[in-house]
Amino acid sequence: METLIGLAVIFCVCFLPGIITNIKFDNRMPPAGYKTDYGTMSHDLAMGKSKNEVMSKANRGGYDVKK
């Protein structure tokens, strides 16, 4: 029983934040009057930024540009 509880705690600490970030990234819509700049996002990925850095920036609105 202790092993099961320990595994649940490890899952919540290690994997749950990444899963939540992915869900936010997949379901995010830009504010009204803005669009997501996928070209800049792809450029950042091609220049060596990690997927997590790009996803975090997108979730913060870093790739939103006016229409």
Distance bins in CASP14 RR format, pairs under 12 A and 6 or more apart:
PFRMAT RR
TARGET T0000
AUTHOR 0000-0000-0000
RMODE 2
METHOD distances of the structure
MODEL  1
1 7 0 0 0 0 0 1 0 0 0 0 0
1 8 0 0 0 0 0 1 0 0 0 0 0
2 8 0 0 0 0 0 1 0 0 0 0 0
2 9 0 0 0 0 0 1 0 0 0 0 0
3 9 0 0 0 0 0 1 0 0 0 0 0
3 10 0 0 0 0 0 1 0 0 0 0 0
4 10 0 0 0 0 0 1 0 0 0 0 0
4 11 0 0 0 0 0 1 0 0 0 0 0
5 11 0 0 0 0 0 1 0 0 0 0 0
5 12 0 0 0 0 0 1 0 0 0 0 0
6 12 0 0 0 0 1 0 0 0 0 0 0
6 13 0 0 0 0 1 0 0 0 0 0 0
6 14 0 0 0 0 0 1 0 0 0 0 0
7 13 0 0 0 0 0 1 0 0 0 0 0
7 14 0 0 0 0 0 1 0 0 0 0 0
7 15 0 0 0 0 0 1 0 0 0 0 0
8 14 0 0 0 0 0 1 0 0 0 0 0
8 15 0 0 0 0 0 1 0 0 0 0 0
8 16 0 0 0 0 0 1 0 0 0 0 0
9 15 0 0 0 0 0 1 0 0 0 0 0
9 16 0 0 0 0 0 1 0 0 0 0 0
10 16 0 0 0 0 0 1 0 0 0 0 0
11 17 0 0 0 0 0 1 0 0 0 0 0
11 18 0 0 0 0 0 1 0 0 0 0 0
11 19 0 0 0 0 1 0 0 0 0 0 0
12 18 0 0 0 0 0 1 0 0 0 0 0
12 19 0 0 0 0 0 1 0 0 0 0 0
12 20 0 0 0 0 0 1 0 0 0 0 0
15 21 0 0 0 0 0 1 0 0 0 0 0
15 22 0 0 0 0 0 1 0 0 0 0 0
16 22 0 0 0 0 0 1 0 0 0 0 0
16 23 0 0 0 0 0 1 0 0 0 0 0
17 23 0 0 0 0 0 1 0 0 0 0 0
17 24 0 0 0 0 0 1 0 0 0 0 0
17 52 0 0 0 0 0 1 0 0 0 0 0
17 55 0 0 0 0 0 1 0 0 0 0 0
17 56 0 0 0 0 0 1 0 0 0 0 0
18 24 0 0 0 0 1 0 0 0 0 0 0
18 25 0 0 0 0 1 0 0 0 0 0 0
18 26 0 0 0 0 0 1 0 0 0 0 0
18 51 0 0 0 0 0 1 0 0 0 0 0
18 52 0 0 0 0 1 0 0 0 0 0 0
18 55 0 0 0 0 1 0 0 0 0 0 0
18 56 0 0 0 0 0 1 0 0 0 0 0
18 59 0 0 0 0 0 1 0 0 0 0 0
19 25 0 0 0 0 0 1 0 0 0 0 0
19 26 0 0 0 0 0 1 0 0 0 0 0
19 55 0 0 0 0 0 1 0 0 0 0 0
20 26 0 0 0 0 0 1 0 0 0 0 0
20 27 0 0 0 0 0 1 0 0 0 0 0
20 55 0 0 0 0 0 1 0 0 0 0 0
20 56 0 0 0 0 0 1 0 0 0 0 0
20 59 0 0 0 0 0 1 0 0 0 0 0
21 27 0 0 0 0 0 1 0 0 0 0 0
21 28 0 0 0 0 0 1 0 0 0 0 0
21 51 0 0 0 0 0 1 0 0 0 0 0
21 52 1 0 0 1 0 0 0 0 0 0 0
21 53 0 0 0 0 0 1 0 0 0 0 0
21 54 0 0 0 0 0 1 0 0 0 0 0
21 55 1 0 1 0 0 0 0 0 0 0 0
21 56 1 0 0 1 0 0 0 0 0 0 0
21 57 0 0 0 0 0 1 0 0 0 0 0
21 58 0 0 0 0 0 1 0 0 0 0 0
21 59 1 0 0 1 0 0 0 0 0 0 0
21 60 0 0 0 0 0 1 0 0 0 0 0
22 28 0 0 0 0 0 1 0 0 0 0 0
22 51 0 0 0 0 1 0 0 0 0 0 0
22 52 0 0 0 0 1 0 0 0 0 0 0
22 55 1 0 0 1 0 0 0 0 0 0 0
22 56 0 0 0 0 0 1 0 0 0 0 0
22 58 0 0 0 0 0 1 0 0 0 0 0
22 59 0 0 0 0 0 1 0 0 0 0 0
23 55 0 0 0 0 0 1 0 0 0 0 0
23 59 0 0 0 0 0 1 0 0 0 0 0
24 55 0 0 0 0 1 0 0 0 0 0 0
24 56 0 0 0 0 1 0 0 0 0 0 0
24 58 0 0 0 0 1 0 0 0 0 0 0
24 59 1 0 1 0 0 0 0 0 0 0 0
24 60 0 0 0 0 0 1 0 0 0 0 0
24 61 0 0 0 0 0 1 0 0 0 0 0
25 36 0 0 0 0 0 1 0 0 0 0 0
25 41 0 0 0 0 0 1 0 0 0 0 0
25 51 0 0 0 0 1 0 0 0 0 0 0
25 52 0 0 0 0 1 0 0 0 0 0 0
25 53 0 0 0 0 0 1 0 0 0 0 0
25 54 0 0 0 0 1 0 0 0 0 0 0
25 55 1 0 1 0 0 0 0 0 0 0 0
25 56 0 0 0 0 1 0 0 0 0 0 0
25 57 0 0 0 0 0 1 0 0 0 0 0
25 58 1 0 0 1 0 0 0 0 0 0 0
25 59 1 0 1 0 0 0 0 0 0 0 0
25 60 0 0 0 0 0 1 0 0 0 0 0
25 61 0 0 0 0 0 1 0 0 0 0 0
25 63 0 0 0 0 0 1 0 0 0 0 0
26 55 0 0 0 0 1 0 0 0 0 0 0
26 58 0 0 0 0 0 1 0 0 0 0 0
26 59 0 0 0 0 0 1 0 0 0 0 0
27 58 0 0 0 0 0 1 0 0 0 0 0
27 59 0 0 0 0 0 1 0 0 0 0 0
28 34 0 0 0 0 0 1 0 0 0 0 0
28 36 0 0 0 0 1 0 0 0 0 0 0
28 55 0 0 0 0 1 0 0 0 0 0 0
28 56 0 0 0 0 0 1 0 0 0 0 0
28 57 0 0 0 0 0 1 0 0 0 0 0
28 58 1 0 0 1 0 0 0 0 0 0 0
28 59 1 0 0 1 0 0 0 0 0 0 0
28 60 0 0 0 0 1 0 0 0 0 0 0
28 61 0 0 0 0 1 0 0 0 0 0 0
28 62 0 0 0 0 0 1 0 0 0 0 0
28 63 0 0 0 0 0 1 0 0 0 0 0
28 64 0 0 0 0 1 0 0 0 0 0 0
29 35 0 0 0 0 0 1 0 0 0 0 0
29 36 0 0 0 0 1 0 0 0 0 0 0
29 58 0 0 0 0 0 1 0 0 0 0 0
29 59 0 0 0 0 0 1 0 0 0 0 0
29 61 0 0 0 0 0 1 0 0 0 0 0
29 64 0 0 0 0 0 1 0 0 0 0 0
30 36 1 0 1 0 0 0 0 0 0 0 0
30 37 0 0 0 0 1 0 0 0 0 0 0
30 38 0 0 0 0 0 1 0 0 0 0 0
30 58 0 0 0 0 1 0 0 0 0 0 0
30 59 0 0 0 0 0 1 0 0 0 0 0
30 60 0 0 0 0 0 1 0 0 0 0 0
30 61 1 0 0 1 0 0 0 0 0 0 0
30 62 0 0 0 0 1 0 0 0 0 0 0
30 63 0 0 0 0 1 0 0 0 0 0 0
30 64 1 0 1 0 0 0 0 0 0 0 0
30 65 0 0 0 0 1 0 0 0 0 0 0
30 66 0 0 0 0 1 0 0 0 0 0 0
30 67 0 0 0 0 1 0 0 0 0 0 0
31 61 0 0 0 0 1 0 0 0 0 0 0
31 62 0 0 0 0 0 1 0 0 0 0 0
31 64 1 0 0 1 0 0 0 0 0 0 0
31 65 0 0 0 0 0 1 0 0 0 0 0
31 66 0 0 0 0 0 1 0 0 0 0 0
31 67 0 0 0 0 0 1 0 0 0 0 0
32 64 0 0 0 0 0 1 0 0 0 0 0
32 66 0 0 0 0 0 1 0 0 0 0 0
32 67 0 0 0 0 1 0 0 0 0 0 0
33 64 0 0 0 0 1 0 0 0 0 0 0
33 65 0 0 0 0 1 0 0 0 0 0 0
33 66 1 0 0 1 0 0 0 0 0 0 0
33 67 1 0 1 0 0 0 0 0 0 0 0
34 61 0 0 0 0 1 0 0 0 0 0 0
34 62 0 0 0 0 0 1 0 0 0 0 0
34 63 0 0 0 0 1 0 0 0 0 0 0
34 64 1 0 1 0 0 0 0 0 0 0 0
34 65 1 0 0 1 0 0 0 0 0 0 0
34 66 1 0 1 0 0 0 0 0 0 0 0
34 67 1 0 0 1 0 0 0 0 0 0 0
35 41 0 0 0 0 0 1 0 0 0 0 0
35 61 0 0 0 0 0 1 0 0 0 0 0
35 63 0 0 0 0 1 0 0 0 0 0 0
35 64 1 0 0 1 0 0 0 0 0 0 0
35 65 1 0 0 1 0 0 0 0 0 0 0
35 66 1 0 0 1 0 0 0 0 0 0 0
35 67 1 0 1 0 0 0 0 0 0 0 0
36 42 0 0 0 0 0 1 0 0 0 0 0
36 54 0 0 0 0 0 1 0 0 0 0 0
36 57 0 0 0 0 0 1 0 0 0 0 0
36 58 1 0 0 1 0 0 0 0 0 0 0
36 59 0 0 0 0 0 1 0 0 0 0 0
36 61 0 0 0 0 1 0 0 0 0 0 0
36 62 0 0 0 0 1 0 0 0 0 0 0
36 63 1 0 1 0 0 0 0 0 0 0 0
36 64 1 0 0 1 0 0 0 0 0 0 0
36 65 1 0 0 1 0 0 0 0 0 0 0
36 66 0 0 0 0 0 1 0 0 0 0 0
36 67 0 0 0 0 0 1 0 0 0 0 0
37 43 0 0 0 0 1 0 0 0 0 0 0
37 44 0 0 0 0 0 1 0 0 0 0 0
37 54 0 0 0 0 0 1 0 0 0 0 0
37 57 0 0 0 0 0 1 0 0 0 0 0
37 58 0 0 0 0 1 0 0 0 0 0 0
37 61 0 0 0 0 0 1 0 0 0 0 0
37 62 0 0 0 0 1 0 0 0 0 0 0
37 63 1 0 1 0 0 0 0 0 0 0 0
37 64 1 0 0 1 0 0 0 0 0 0 0
37 65 1 0 1 0 0 0 0 0 0 0 0
37 66 0 0 0 0 0 1 0 0 0 0 0
37 67 0 0 0 0 0 1 0 0 0 0 0
38 44 0 0 0 0 0 1 0 0 0 0 0
38 45 0 0 0 0 0 1 0 0 0 0 0
38 54 0 0 0 0 0 1 0 0 0 0 0
38 58 0 0 0 0 1 0 0 0 0 0 0
38 63 1 0 0 1 0 0 0 0 0 0 0
38 64 0 0 0 0 0 1 0 0 0 0 0
38 65 0 0 0 0 0 1 0 0 0 0 0
39 45 0 0 0 0 1 0 0 0 0 0 0
39 46 0 0 0 0 1 0 0 0 0 0 0
39 47 0 0 0 0 0 1 0 0 0 0 0
39 54 0 0 0 0 0 1 0 0 0 0 0
39 58 0 0 0 0 0 1 0 0 0 0 0
39 63 0 0 0 0 1 0 0 0 0 0 0
39 65 0 0 0 0 0 1 0 0 0 0 0
40 46 0 0 0 0 0 1 0 0 0 0 0
40 47 0 0 0 0 0 1 0 0 0 0 0
40 49 0 0 0 0 0 1 0 0 0 0 0
40 54 0 0 0 0 1 0 0 0 0 0 0
40 57 0 0 0 0 1 0 0 0 0 0 0
40 58 0 0 0 0 1 0 0 0 0 0 0
40 61 0 0 0 0 0 1 0 0 0 0 0
40 62 0 0 0 0 1 0 0 0 0 0 0
40 63 1 0 1 0 0 0 0 0 0 0 0
40 64 0 0 0 0 0 1 0 0 0 0 0
40 65 0 0 0 0 1 0 0 0 0 0 0
41 47 0 0 0 0 0 1 0 0 0 0 0
41 49 0 0 0 0 1 0 0 0 0 0 0
41 51 0 0 0 0 0 1 0 0 0 0 0
41 53 0 0 0 0 0 1 0 0 0 0 0
41 54 1 0 1 0 0 0 0 0 0 0 0
41 55 0 0 0 0 1 0 0 0 0 0 0
41 56 0 0 0 0 0 1 0 0 0 0 0
41 57 0 0 0 0 1 0 0 0 0 0 0
41 58 1 0 0 1 0 0 0 0 0 0 0
41 59 0 0 0 0 0 1 0 0 0 0 0
41 61 0 0 0 0 0 1 0 0 0 0 0
41 62 0 0 0 0 1 0 0 0 0 0 0
41 63 1 0 1 0 0 0 0 0 0 0 0
41 64 0 0 0 0 0 1 0 0 0 0 0
41 65 0 0 0 0 0 1 0 0 0 0 0
42 48 0 0 0 0 0 1 0 0 0 0 0
42 49 0 0 0 0 0 1 0 0 0 0 0
42 51 0 0 0 0 0 1 0 0 0 0 0
42 54 0 0 0 0 1 0 0 0 0 0 0
42 58 0 0 0 0 0 1 0 0 0 0 0
42 63 0 0 0 0 0 1 0 0 0 0 0
43 49 0 0 0 0 1 0 0 0 0 0 0
43 54 0 0 0 0 1 0 0 0 0 0 0
43 63 0 0 0 0 0 1 0 0 0 0 0
44 50 0 0 0 0 1 0 0 0 0 0 0
44 51 0 0 0 0 1 0 0 0 0 0 0
44 52 0 0 0 0 0 1 0 0 0 0 0
44 53 1 0 0 1 0 0 0 0 0 0 0
44 54 1 0 1 0 0 0 0 0 0 0 0
44 55 0 0 0 0 0 1 0 0 0 0 0
44 56 0 0 0 0 0 1 0 0 0 0 0
44 57 1 0 0 1 0 0 0 0 0 0 0
44 58 0 0 0 0 1 0 0 0 0 0 0
44 62 0 0 0 0 0 1 0 0 0 0 0
44 63 0 0 0 0 1 0 0 0 0 0 0
45 51 1 0 0 1 0 0 0 0 0 0 0
45 52 0 0 0 0 0 1 0 0 0 0 0
45 53 0 0 0 0 1 0 0 0 0 0 0
45 54 1 0 1 0 0 0 0 0 0 0 0
45 55 0 0 0 0 0 1 0 0 0 0 0
45 57 0 0 0 0 0 1 0 0 0 0 0
45 58 0 0 0 0 0 1 0 0 0 0 0
45 63 0 0 0 0 0 1 0 0 0 0 0
46 54 0 0 0 0 0 1 0 0 0 0 0
47 53 0 0 0 0 0 1 0 0 0 0 0
47 54 0 0 0 0 0 1 0 0 0 0 0
48 54 0 0 0 0 1 0 0 0 0 0 0
49 55 0 0 0 0 0 1 0 0 0 0 0
49 56 0 0 0 0 0 1 0 0 0 0 0
49 57 0 0 0 0 1 0 0 0 0 0 0
49 58 0 0 0 0 0 1 0 0 0 0 0
49 63 0 0 0 0 0 1 0 0 0 0 0
50 56 0 0 0 0 1 0 0 0 0 0 0
50 57 0 0 0 0 0 1 0 0 0 0 0
51 57 0 0 0 0 0 1 0 0 0 0 0
51 58 0 0 0 0 0 1 0 0 0 0 0
52 58 0 0 0 0 0 1 0 0 0 0 0
52 59 0 0 0 0 0 1 0 0 0 0 0
53 59 0 0 0 0 0 1 0 0 0 0 0
53 60 0 0 0 0 0 1 0 0 0 0 0
53 62 0 0 0 0 0 1 0 0 0 0 0
53 63 0 0 0 0 0 1 0 0 0 0 0
54 60 0 0 0 0 0 1 0 0 0 0 0
54 61 0 0 0 0 0 1 0 0 0 0 0
54 62 0 0 0 0 1 0 0 0 0 0 0
54 63 0 0 0 0 1 0 0 0 0 0 0
55 61 0 0 0 0 0 1 0 0 0 0 0
55 62 0 0 0 0 0 1 0 0 0 0 0
55 63 0 0 0 0 0 1 0 0 0 0 0
56 62 0 0 0 0 1 0 0 0 0 0 0
56 63 0 0 0 0 0 1 0 0 0 0 0
57 63 1 0 0 1 0 0 0 0 0 0 0
57 64 0 0 0 0 0 1 0 0 0 0 0
58 64 0 0 0 0 1 0 0 0 0 0 0
END
